[in-house]
């Protein structure tokens, strides 16, 4: 089973001809390939799997996903 999670785009840049960005996940910032969502803007949320943003989601959808993840792991502890 694979899991894709939402993250907030905090910056955009190009690397080796690809659209890239820094995306925040619960305080952790990760470099993510944004080639599949070239119209993304800073401040938007993207669904990310294996280092690639797969689509753009609105803040409400991201919040619903966070709520579901918290139901799975209510203590917030990371494995």
OpenMM code with the backbone's topology and positions (N, CA, C; nanometers):
from openmm import Vec3, app, unit

residues = "UNK UNK UNK UNK UNK UNK UNK UNK UNK UNK UNK UNK UNK UNK UNK UNK UNK UNK UNK UNK UNK UNK UNK UNK UNK UNK UNK UNK UNK UNK UNK UNK UNK UNK UNK UNK UNK UNK UNK UNK UNK UNK UNK UNK UNK UNK UNK UNK UNK UNK UNK UNK UNK UNK UNK UNK UNK UNK UNK UNK UNK UNK UNK UNK UNK UNK UNK UNK UNK UNK UNK UNK UNK UNK UNK UNK UNK UNK UNK".split()
positions = [
    Vec3(0.0845, -0.1173, 0.0000),
    Vec3(0.0000, 0.0000, 0.0000),
    Vec3(0.0891, 0.1238, 0.0000),
    Vec3(0.0506, 0.2216, -0.0772),
    Vec3(0.1249, 0.3469, -0.0853),
    Vec3(0.0421, 0.4582, -0.0235),
    Vec3(0.1108, 0.5547, 0.0306),
    Vec3(0.0435, 0.6669, 0.0936),
    Vec3(0.0991, 0.7958, 0.0349),
    Vec3(0.0103, 0.8824, -0.0091),
    Vec3(0.0488, 1.0159, -0.0545),
    Vec3(-0.0095, 1.1144, 0.0462),
    Vec3(0.0696, 1.2130, 0.0838),
    Vec3(0.0252, 1.3071, 0.1863),
    Vec3(0.0343, 1.4515, 0.1364),
    Vec3(-0.0476, 1.5395, 0.1923),
    Vec3(-0.0417, 1.6793, 0.1498),
    Vec3(0.0723, 1.7542, 0.2176),
    Vec3(0.1256, 1.8491, 0.1444),
    Vec3(0.2271, 1.9387, 0.1977),
    Vec3(0.2079, 2.0761, 0.1359),
    Vec3(0.2582, 2.1775, 0.2040),
    Vec3(0.2419, 2.3160, 0.1592),
    Vec3(0.3682, 2.3633, 0.0882),
    Vec3(0.3521, 2.4155, -0.0321),
    Vec3(0.4649, 2.4651, -0.1114),
    Vec3(0.5140, 2.5963, -0.0501),
    Vec3(0.6438, 2.5996, -0.0162),
    Vec3(0.7004, 2.7197, 0.0461),
    Vec3(0.7941, 2.7958, -0.0468),
    Vec3(0.8455, 2.7303, -0.1512),
    Vec3(0.9291, 2.7996, -0.2498),
    Vec3(0.9326, 2.7181, -0.3783),
    Vec3(0.9660, 2.7860, -0.4869),
    Vec3(0.9754, 2.7240, -0.6187),
    Vec3(1.1119, 2.7525, -0.6785),
    Vec3(1.1654, 2.6561, -0.7540),
    Vec3(1.2911, 2.6766, -0.8248),
    Vec3(1.3022, 2.5733, -0.9365),
    Vec3(1.4012, 2.5898, -1.0217),
    Vec3(1.4263, 2.4940, -1.1295),
    Vec3(1.5591, 2.4249, -1.1037),
    Vec3(1.5617, 2.2965, -1.1336),
    Vec3(1.6842, 2.2186, -1.1180),
    Vec3(1.6923, 2.1190, -1.2335),
    Vec3(1.8005, 2.1269, -1.3101),
    Vec3(1.8185, 2.0393, -1.4266),
    Vec3(1.6975, 2.0438, -1.5196),
    Vec3(1.6391, 2.1619, -1.5348),
    Vec3(1.5262, 2.1806, -1.6244),
    Vec3(1.3912, 2.1394, -1.5677),
    Vec3(1.3870, 2.0943, -1.4430),
    Vec3(1.2621, 2.0502, -1.3809),
    Vec3(1.2108, 2.1542, -1.2818),
    Vec3(1.0797, 2.1671, -1.2747),
    Vec3(1.0164, 2.2509, -1.1741),
    Vec3(1.0266, 2.1781, -1.0397),
    Vec3(1.0868, 2.2432, -0.9425),
    Vec3(1.1071, 2.1860, -0.8099),
    Vec3(1.0544, 2.2842, -0.7062),
    Vec3(1.0425, 2.2375, -0.5840),
    Vec3(1.0003, 2.3266, -0.4778),
    Vec3(1.0317, 2.2699, -0.3416),
    Vec3(1.0287, 2.3570, -0.2448),
    Vec3(1.0398, 2.3137, -0.1062),
    Vec3(0.8967, 2.3027, -0.0540),
    Vec3(0.8664, 2.1876, 0.0061),
    Vec3(0.7310, 2.1597, 0.0536),
    Vec3(0.7393, 2.1243, 0.2010),
    Vec3(0.6499, 2.1846, 0.2805),
    Vec3(0.6496, 2.1634, 0.4257),
    Vec3(0.5480, 2.0563, 0.4648),
    Vec3(0.5954, 1.9627, 0.5451),
    Vec3(0.5129, 1.8571, 0.6026),
    Vec3(0.5282, 1.8634, 0.7538),
    Vec3(0.4307, 1.9188, 0.8227),
    Vec3(0.4308, 1.9229, 0.9695),
    Vec3(0.5628, 1.9757, 1.0253),
    Vec3(0.6115, 2.0849, 0.9682),
    Vec3(0.7340, 2.1479, 1.0168),
    Vec3(0.8613, 2.1005, 0.9506),
    Vec3(0.8545, 1.9933, 0.8734),
    Vec3(0.9704, 1.9426, 0.8008),
    Vec3(0.9621, 1.9887, 0.6566),
    Vec3(1.0702, 2.0468, 0.6045),
    Vec3(1.0712, 2.0966, 0.4670),
    Vec3(1.1550, 2.0027, 0.3812),
    Vec3(1.0962, 1.9618, 0.2677),
    Vec3(1.1578, 1.8630, 0.1792),
    Vec3(1.1582, 1.9181, 0.0370),
    Vec3(1.2650, 1.8882, -0.0384),
    Vec3(1.2696, 1.9222, -0.1802),
    Vec3(1.1851, 1.8209, -0.2567),
    Vec3(1.0913, 1.8720, -0.3386),
    Vec3(0.9958, 1.7878, -0.4094),
    Vec3(0.9947, 1.8266, -0.5573),
    Vec3(0.9834, 1.7270, -0.6439),
    Vec3(0.9681, 1.7525, -0.7867),
    Vec3(0.8245, 1.7952, -0.8136),
    Vec3(0.8085, 1.9095, -0.8795),
    Vec3(0.6768, 1.9647, -0.9102),
    Vec3(0.6453, 1.9583, -1.0596),
    Vec3(0.7163, 1.8749, -1.1335),
    Vec3(0.6993, 1.8671, -1.2786),
    Vec3(0.5569, 1.8293, -1.3191),
    Vec3(0.4869, 1.7508, -1.2382),
    Vec3(0.3505, 1.7088, -1.2715),
    Vec3(0.2456, 1.8142, -1.2362),
    Vec3(0.2874, 1.9194, -1.1642),
    Vec3(0.1960, 2.0290, -1.1264),
    Vec3(0.2623, 2.1632, -1.1596),
    Vec3(0.2908, 2.1872, -1.2873),
    Vec3(0.3687, 2.3067, -1.3241),
    Vec3(0.3003, 2.4396, -1.2918),
    Vec3(0.1691, 2.4386, -1.2690),
    Vec3(0.0970, 2.5631, -1.2394),
    Vec3(0.0858, 2.5923, -1.0902),
    Vec3(0.1535, 2.5157, -1.0059),
    Vec3(0.1444, 2.5332, -0.8617),
    Vec3(0.2066, 2.6674, -0.8205),
    Vec3(0.1542, 2.7241, -0.7143),
    Vec3(0.2048, 2.8507, -0.6606),
    Vec3(0.2464, 2.8322, -0.5149),
    Vec3(0.3328, 2.9200, -0.4689),
    Vec3(0.3716, 2.9200, -0.3284),
    Vec3(0.2464, 2.9386, -0.2440),
    Vec3(0.2351, 2.8587, -0.1378),
    Vec3(0.1205, 2.8650, -0.0483),
    Vec3(0.0142, 2.7606, -0.0782),
    Vec3(0.0193, 2.7006, -0.1961),
    Vec3(-0.0773, 2.5960, -0.2278),
    Vec3(-0.0328, 2.4630, -0.1676),
    Vec3(-0.1287, 2.3713, -0.1547),
    Vec3(-0.1005, 2.2371, -0.1050),
    Vec3(-0.0946, 2.1397, -0.2216),
    Vec3(-0.0029, 2.0450, -0.2124),
    Vec3(0.0100, 1.9401, -0.3126),
    Vec3(0.0081, 1.8042, -0.2437),
    Vec3(-0.0403, 1.7042, -0.3154),
    Vec3(-0.0348, 1.5662, -0.2672),
    Vec3(0.0961, 1.5082, -0.3177),
    Vec3(0.1775, 1.4546, -0.2262),
    Vec3(0.3123, 1.4087, -0.2590),
    Vec3(0.3276, 1.2600, -0.2297),
    Vec3(0.3898, 1.1907, -0.3247),
    Vec3(0.4266, 1.0503, -0.3065),
    Vec3(0.5652, 1.0300, -0.3649),
    Vec3(0.6531, 0.9717, -0.2873),
    Vec3(0.7878, 0.9341, -0.3317),
    Vec3(0.8642, 1.0507, -0.3950),
    Vec3(0.8478, 1.1701, -0.3376),
    Vec3(0.9244, 1.2850, -0.3836),
    Vec3(0.8650, 1.3607, -0.5001),
    Vec3(0.7457, 1.3198, -0.5452),
    Vec3(0.6791, 1.3855, -0.6568),
    Vec3(0.5426, 1.4375, -0.6141),
    Vec3(0.5140, 1.5629, -0.6481),
    Vec3(0.3800, 1.6170, -0.6267),
    Vec3(0.2921, 1.5638, -0.7388),
    Vec3(0.1803, 1.5023, -0.7015),
    Vec3(0.0930, 1.4397, -0.7998),
    Vec3(-0.0220, 1.5298, -0.8431),
    Vec3(-0.0717, 1.6129, -0.7518),
    Vec3(-0.1773, 1.7078, -0.7865),
    Vec3(-0.1868, 1.8160, -0.6800),
    Vec3(-0.2582, 1.9216, -0.7153),
    Vec3(-0.2807, 2.0345, -0.6253),
    Vec3(-0.4145, 2.0126, -0.5559),
    Vec3(-0.4183, 2.0388, -0.4247),
    Vec3(-0.5438, 2.0307, -0.3503),
    Vec3(-0.5637, 2.1611, -0.2743),
    Vec3(-0.6895, 2.1912, -0.2445),
    Vec3(-0.7137, 2.3134, -0.1680),
    Vec3(-0.6869, 2.2878, -0.0194),
    Vec3(-0.6808, 2.3960, 0.0560),
    Vec3(-0.6464, 2.3869, 0.1981),
    Vec3(-0.7472, 2.3021, 0.2757),
    Vec3(-0.8743, 2.3093, 0.2385),
    Vec3(-0.9779, 2.2312, 0.3076),
    Vec3(-0.9557, 2.0811, 0.2869),
    Vec3(-0.9212, 2.0419, 0.1653),
    Vec3(-0.8940, 1.8997, 0.1385),
    Vec3(-0.7701, 1.8537, 0.2143),
    Vec3(-0.6677, 1.9381, 0.2191),
    Vec3(-0.5476, 1.9039, 0.2955),
    Vec3(-0.5826, 1.8857, 0.4431),
    Vec3(-0.6666, 1.9739, 0.4977),
    Vec3(-0.7070, 1.9646, 0.6385),
    Vec3(-0.7837, 1.8355, 0.6651),
    Vec3(-0.8717, 1.7962, 0.5720),
    Vec3(-0.9454, 1.6701, 0.5888),
    Vec3(-0.8495, 1.5514, 0.5920),
    Vec3(-0.7481, 1.5546, 0.5075),
    Vec3(-0.6493, 1.4470, 0.5055),
    Vec3(-0.5709, 1.4440, 0.6357),
    Vec3(-0.5315, 1.5618, 0.6869),
    Vec3(-0.4609, 1.5667, 0.8151),
    Vec3(-0.5477, 1.5093, 0.9268),
    Vec3(-0.6770, 1.5424, 0.9257),
    Vec3(-0.7692, 1.4894, 1.0266),
    Vec3(-0.7754, 1.3365, 1.0208),
    Vec3(-0.7837, 1.2821, 0.8996),
    Vec3(-0.7876, 1.1352, 0.8848),
    Vec3(-0.6581, 1.0715, 0.9335),
    Vec3(-0.5459, 1.1326, 0.9015),
    Vec3(-0.4172, 1.0792, 0.9477),
    Vec3(-0.4078, 1.0836, 1.0999),
    Vec3(-0.4614, 1.1891, 1.1601),
    Vec3(-0.4617, 1.1988, 1.3067),
    Vec3(-0.5520, 1.0939, 1.3698),
    Vec3(-0.6580, 1.0546, 1.3008),
    Vec3(-0.7434, 0.9475, 1.3515),
    Vec3(-0.6703, 0.8141, 1.3501),
    Vec3(-0.5867, 0.7943, 1.2499),
    Vec3(-0.5080, 0.6709, 1.2415),
    Vec3(-0.4014, 0.6681, 1.3502),
    Vec3(-0.3414, 0.7834, 1.3771),
    Vec3(-0.2317, 0.7958, 1.4736),
    Vec3(-0.2622, 0.9109, 1.5681),
    Vec3(-0.3544, 0.8936, 1.6618),
    Vec3(-0.3986, 1.0055, 1.7461),
    Vec3(-0.2917, 1.0641, 1.8373),
    Vec3(-0.1870, 0.9892, 1.8699),
    Vec3(-0.0829, 1.0421, 1.9574),
    Vec3(0.0134, 1.1327, 1.8847),
    Vec3(0.0137, 1.1256, 1.7508),
    Vec3(0.1060, 1.2077, 1.6726),
    Vec3(0.2485, 1.1568, 1.6730),
    Vec3(0.2708, 1.0414, 1.7361),
    Vec3(0.4056, 0.9852, 1.7390),
    Vec3(0.4452, 0.9357, 1.6012),
    Vec3(0.5702, 0.9586, 1.5679),
    Vec3(0.6218, 0.9115, 1.4389),
    Vec3(0.6893, 0.7767, 1.4590),
    Vec3(0.6689, 0.6864, 1.3634),
    Vec3(0.7311, 0.5524, 1.3771),
    Vec3(0.8815, 0.5584, 1.3711),
] * unit.nanometer
topology = app.Topology()
chain = topology.addChain("A")
for resn in residues:
    res = topology.addResidue(resn, chain)
    for name in ("N", "CA", "C"):
        topology.addAtom(name, app.Element.getBySymbol(name[0]), res)
